[in-house]
Amino acid sequence: MWCKMAGNIVNAEDLDNYIRDVVYRGQNKEIFTDGNFNSVDFVQQHKDEIVYSMLYQWACFTLKPYMSTKTPKTTRFLPLINVTDGDLPVWARNCMNKGVPVYRFKAEKITDSVRDEITMVRDFLYSAGESYINKILARAKDTQKKYADNPQAKGNKNREKPRIRIDYLKTNVEYADFNNVLKLAKKWHENIAAGSKFKKYDAELYKESLEGTEPVMDLADGMHIVRLTTPEALDFESEYMGHCVGKGIYDKVVKDGSVKIYSLRDENGEPHATFEVRGKKIEQCKGKQDKAPVAKYRPYVQEFVRAEKLEISGDVKNIGLIKCGGKYYDIFNLPKDKKLVLNGDLDVSGMELTELPDLSNLIVKGYFDCSKNKLSSLRGAPRQVLKEFCCRGNRLTSLKYISDGIKDLDCSHNRLTSLEYTPQEIGDLYCESNYLKDFTGAPRIVRKMFRADFNGLTSFAGFPDKVGGEFRAIHNNLEQIEDISKRVKGSIFIYNSSKNFFIVKQNGKLLDLIKQPDGYVYKGYIDLSRCSLQKLPDLSRIVVSDSFFCEYNQLTSFVGSPKEVREVYIGNSNPVTSLEGLPEKIGCQLDLEDCCELITLKGISKEIGVRLNLYECPKLKDLDYLPETECKSIGVDERFVKKYHLPKEVCLQDLRTAVARYNAAAENITRER
């Protein structure tokens, strides 16, 4: 079940420290919480710290919840804690004894792709925050000039003092959802990259390229490394390379020496790779347009890393080096006659590879990720991978050459017609969005979750002997359902919208929930998240004793929802415009966060036991429709906090009072007019 809040993080302080480190790049900067500044000069002198303060508020409000939510992207750095783990606080053990999951944050397990996304968003928002401050400063300067020229001029003289909203980034609706701001950040970076494509390198540009640089290292073939020391040098690098090292984003940290920026250049001074180094760690290595450096420049990049004895913290795949036995090796040229052991993970995802480098003598003790490439074969895969093997999003027609020893497998979004070559026993198995007609070649034992959504399944032939967790097969061509209830220990969800059946397991047997009588109680949870559903199956007559998940679909209404859900109803990130069809009663929580098309609360559940989450619903006009019975906590976004003068979390009675007071005041104003 994806996208469940992992609020129970045993080392939440480590996550807080990581977020602070990402925002402030490891520096101790002054944090501003009040934006009432007395002079333009003060703001100009402290602009960098003010922008970082704005960015930190946003990160605490948006980035932290994103990183605390269990999704396919975060599962690696938010592993589930086992009850046998030692040194756990009492609260964590109590949660686990009650069946509530507890997680541990592991910064070292954050993948390059996730780190890149966070960095991309950080740099974009820094630029947005700086642009906002510049507008405020320009307005304040205009006001100062106006009163200097004419002291008796009419207007608001206070505007000559810059008033900066430190919560500007946090409260901006466009930046409220991480995935949305990531789209904006990618577009921003694409625009920067597009500008560099038209740069013609000539003698004049060469002369400009030398300004603000210090020579660091001479390499073969006229290649050399320079350090960029001035804002002008950073701007040149940014404009020519098509990334965001310039534009003021790195000026302050380069000036104070906390970050060093290096550039790989040829004999004509043309740049081909840019490095961000903090201490002795290389944080980023980018080629043109924020991509990996061109392959022919990779040896020079590697020579610099080895010579400077740098630890590779980020962009491992762009640099192409892995450390085995204390020594760096080029993953694209590993020794043929030597077995190597990598005590960590190997990520070569998103590199547009058409074939894997020869890694067949490599043992990877962590996970191996070759997803989002253009691979048609796994030839060259590591000899062994001792954790997850992820090859999703390629063009694979077979799993031949897959590594031995894998713990979990994600081969979704390929062109597989069978599961041949998978291990006989595995943990999680994800094979959604392939061309499977049956389960030929599947493992005999799947210890944990088994997902087979979006295939062309017509038969259960070859189904595993044992599935220890949940089995789900949504959107297939199954017509006759074989009784697999004794083989699956966890929940079963098989939905065929064209045949109008929704098969689940209850009391050890399979049954169709759509055909159950009014008031039937299903003892368990139902997970229909991320199924591309445009409408729900008709479950309106049943009661769900646990939770109901239907987030991240294309639902325009909740019609078909169970009559009652006794725990949590998660419906966030759907394009619903109203709440028609919601359960009459929800025992614990209703989560509607990020329902960006929601206009009205009409149709809301009559009873919500504990909490209603209405964060990030930008089109929601008012809060006139509310549950009839007590709801202990309602989360509202900044617009309603200001409109109704409320805290962000408020009980139902206080919210009703505030809404009634606002409506009465509005009515009085209308009468007076």
Secondary structure, 3 states (H helix, E strand, C coil): CCCEECCCECCHHHHHHHHHHHHHCCCCCCCCCCCECCCHHHHHHCHHHHHHHHHHHHHHHHHHHHHCEECCCCCCCCCECCCCCCCCCHHHHHHHHCCCCCECCCHHHCCHHHHHHHHHHHHHHHHHHHHHHHHHHHHHHHHHHHHHHCCCCCCCHHHHCCECCCCHHHHCHHHCCHHHHHHHHHHHHHHHHHHHCCCCCCHHHHHHHHCCEEEEEECHHHCEEEEECCHHHHHHHHHHHCCCCCCCCCHHHHHCCCCEEEEEECCCCCEEEEEEEECCEEEEEECHHHCCCCHHHHHHHHHHHHHHCCEECCCHHHHCEEEECCEEEECCCCCCCCCEEECCCEECCCCCCCCCCCCCCEEECCCEECCCCCCCCCCCCCCEECCEEECCCCCCCCCCCCCECCCEEECCCCCCCCCCCCCCEECCEECCCCCCCCCCCCCCEECCCEECCCCCCCCCCCCCCEECCCEEEECCCCCCCCCCCCCECCCEEEEECCCCEEEEEECCEEEEHHHCCCCCEECCCEECCCCCCCCCCCCCCCEECCCEECCCCCCCCCCCCCCEECCEEECCCCCCCCCCCCCCEECCEEECCCCCCCCCCCCCCCEECCEEECCCCCCCCCCCCCCCCCCCEEECCHHHHHHHCCCCEECHHHHHHHHHHHHHHHHHHHHHC
